[in-house]
Amino acid sequence: MADVEAVSIFAVPERQGRGPRPAYSRAQITEAAVRIADADGLEAASMRRIAAELGTGAMSLYRYVPSRDDLIELMYDHVVGTLEIPDRPTGDWRADLRLVARNTREMWLAHPWVADLHRARPTFGPNQLRITEFGFGALDVGIPVDDILTLMNMLNGYVVMTVRAEIEWERERRRSGLTMQDWMRQSSPYVRQLLDSGEHPMFERVVRDASLPHMDPEAQFAYGLERVLDCIASCL
């Protein structure tokens, strides 16, 4: 089978050739999709639902956004564009990366459907490139570019893993009605059995001594973020 060239939606001009002026723009379609996903989840943002919100037929939207994958790329780049990041790094790499991480967390929490995206291949939307330039530029302090890439992947991995877990826990709380404190209370008899067995010394240490599980999610995120930044500092 011949290889199929993957063309980014960002590489395709919004208006191609001559003809009547388009009735809608990609931005209008994307913004409608984001509103729907924010309210009802990613799956709800179908072309049919978007078309109904815009007052047109679903098939007509494919002239502007050819596929579901294209729509999701546009949606993701749109919400990335809400991150408040300076035009260029400040010279304080730690403060810059902390800003990117915290703003990314806020963006995910504002648009929790982002946690349902599992994107294997990179895309190069304008807003994603803006954040990449800022983050990579912050670490451009004389180390090899492969080191910059590795360290940024480490930071991004922490942010994605932590915030996705935070969103999943909030969904579980809504489903079950149990807060973290409720869950801990319900689990305490079994935890006591495990501690009494003496077979799990590290688990016992976590239960008896760790403060992290008792912090609120923002404090947990900040604590872990500083440890990741410490690791990055040791490589510079």
C-alpha positions in Angstrom: 0.0 0.0 0.0 1.4 3.4 -0.9 2.2 5.8 1.9 -0.4 8.5 2.3 1.0 12.0 2.9 -0.4 13.5 6.2 -1.2 17.2 5.5 -1.7 19.5 8.5 -4.9 21.5 8.5 -2.7 24.4 9.3 -0.9 24.0 6.0 -4.2 24.2 4.0 -5.3 27.7 3.1 -8.7 28.5 4.5 -9.9 29.9 1.2 -8.7 28.2 -1.9 -9.1 29.6 -5.4 -11.9 31.9 -6.5 -15.6 31.6 -5.8 -18.2 33.1 -3.5 -17.1 34.4 -0.1 -17.3 31.6 2.5 -20.3 31.8 4.8 -18.3 30.7 7.8 -14.7 30.7 9.0 -12.6 28.0 10.6 -12.5 30.2 13.7 -16.3 30.2 14.0 -16.5 26.5 13.6 -13.7 25.9 16.0 -15.1 28.2 18.6 -18.5 26.5 18.4 -16.9 23.1 18.8 -14.9 24.3 21.9 -18.1 25.7 23.5 -19.9 22.4 22.9 -17.0 20.3 24.2 -16.6 22.5 27.3 -20.3 22.0 28.1 -20.8 18.3 27.1 -17.5 16.7 26.4 -15.4 16.0 23.3 -17.7 13.4 21.8 -20.6 15.9 21.8 -18.7 18.2 19.4 -19.8 16.5 16.3 -20.2 18.2 12.9 -24.0 17.7 13.2 -24.1 19.5 16.6 -21.8 22.3 15.5 -23.8 22.8 12.4 -27.0 23.0 14.4 -25.4 25.7 16.6 -24.3 27.7 13.6 -27.6 27.2 11.8 -26.4 25.3 8.7 -26.1 21.7 7.4 -23.4 19.4 8.7 -22.1 18.5 5.2 -21.4 22.2 4.4 -18.9 22.4 7.3 -16.6 19.8 5.6 -15.8 22.5 3.1 -14.0 24.3 5.9 -12.8 21.4 8.1 -12.3 18.2 6.1 -12.2 15.7 8.9 -12.7 15.0 12.6 -9.0 14.9 13.2 -8.6 18.3 11.6 -11.4 19.7 13.9 -9.7 18.4 17.0 -6.4 19.9 15.9 -8.0 23.2 15.4 -9.8 23.0 18.8 -6.6 22.1 20.6 -4.6 24.9 19.0 -7.4 27.3 19.8 -7.4 26.5 23.6 -3.6 26.6 23.6 -3.9 30.1 22.3 -5.6 31.1 25.6 -2.3 30.6 27.5 -0.9 34.0 28.6 2.7 33.8 27.7 5.1 36.7 27.0 6.3 37.2 23.5 9.8 36.1 24.4 11.6 34.4 27.4 12.5 36.7 30.2 15.9 35.3 30.9 14.8 33.5 34.0 14.3 30.0 32.7 12.8 28.7 35.9 10.2 31.4 36.1 9.3 31.0 32.4 8.9 27.2 32.6 6.9 27.6 35.8 4.6 30.0 34.0 4.1 27.7 31.1 3.3 24.7 33.4 0.9 26.6 35.6 -0.9 28.2 32.7 -1.1 24.8 30.9 -2.7 23.3 34.0 -5.3 26.2 34.1 -6.1 25.7 30.4 -6.7 21.9 30.9 -8.9 22.5 33.9 -10.9 25.1 31.9 -11.3 22.7 29.0 -11.2 19.2 30.6 -12.0 17.4 27.3 -8.3 18.0 26.5 -7.5 15.2 28.9 -9.3 12.8 26.4 -6.8 13.6 23.7 -4.1 11.1 23.2 -2.1 12.5 20.3 0.8 10.4 19.1 2.1 12.6 16.3 3.1 16.3 16.8 1.2 19.0 15.0 2.4 22.5 14.3 -0.5 24.9 15.0 0.4 28.6 15.3 -0.4 28.7 19.0 1.4 25.4 19.8 4.5 26.8 18.0 4.3 30.0 20.0 4.4 28.0 23.3 7.2 25.8 21.9 9.3 28.8 20.9 8.9 30.3 24.3 9.6 27.1 26.3 12.5 25.9 24.2 13.9 29.5 24.1 13.8 29.7 27.9 16.1 26.6 28.0 18.4 27.9 25.3 21.2 28.6 27.7 24.1 26.9 26.0 23.0 23.2 26.2 22.5 20.9 23.2 19.2 21.2 21.5 18.6 17.4 22.2 18.9 18.2 25.9 16.4 21.0 25.5 14.0 18.6 23.8 14.5 16.0 26.5 14.1 18.4 29.4 10.9 19.9 27.9 9.5 16.5 27.3 10.1 15.7 31.0 8.3 18.9 32.1 5.4 18.3 29.7 5.2 14.7 30.8 4.8 15.8 34.4 2.2 18.4 33.6 0.1 16.1 31.4 0.2 13.1 33.8 -0.6 15.2 36.9 -3.4 17.3 35.4 -5.0 14.4 33.6 -5.1 12.5 36.9 -6.6 15.6 38.5 -9.3 15.8 35.9 -10.0 12.1 36.1 -10.4 12.3 39.9 -12.8 15.2 39.6 -14.9 13.1 37.1 -14.9 10.2 39.6 -15.9 12.6 42.4 -18.9 13.7 40.3 -19.8 10.1 39.4 -19.5 8.7 42.9 -20.2 11.7 45.0 -17.1 10.9 47.1 -14.5 13.4 47.9 -10.9 12.4 48.5 -11.4 12.6 52.2 -14.5 10.4 51.9 -12.5 7.9 49.9 -9.7 7.9 52.5 -12.2 7.3 55.3 -13.9 4.4 53.5 -10.5 2.9 52.7 -9.1 3.2 56.2 -10.1 -0.3 57.5 -8.4 -2.0 54.6 -5.4 0.3 54.9 -5.1 -0.5 58.6 -5.0 -4.2 57.7 -2.2 -3.6 55.3 -0.2 -1.7 57.9 -0.8 -4.3 60.6 0.6 -7.0 58.2 4.0 -5.3 58.3 4.6 -6.5 54.7 4.5 -3.0 53.0 7.1 -0.8 54.8 7.2 1.9 52.0 3.4 2.0 51.8 3.3 2.4 55.6 5.8 5.3 55.4 3.6 7.0 52.8 0.5 6.6 54.9 2.1 7.8 58.1 4.5 10.5 57.0 3.6 11.8 53.5 2.0 15.3 53.3 1.4 15.3 49.6 -1.8 13.2 49.5 -3.3 15.7 52.0 -2.5 18.8 50.0 -5.1 20.4 47.6 -4.5 19.7 43.9 -2.9 23.1 43.2 -0.4 22.6 46.1 0.4 19.1 44.9 1.0 20.3 41.4 3.3 23.1 42.6 5.3 20.8 44.9 5.9 18.3 42.1 6.6 21.1 39.6 9.4 22.5 41.8 11.0 19.0 42.0 10.9 18.7 38.2 12.5 22.2 37.8 15.2 21.1 40.3 15.9 18.1 38.1 16.2 20.4 35.0 18.5 22.7 36.9 20.9 19.9 37.7 21.3 19.3 33.9 22.1 22.9 33.0 
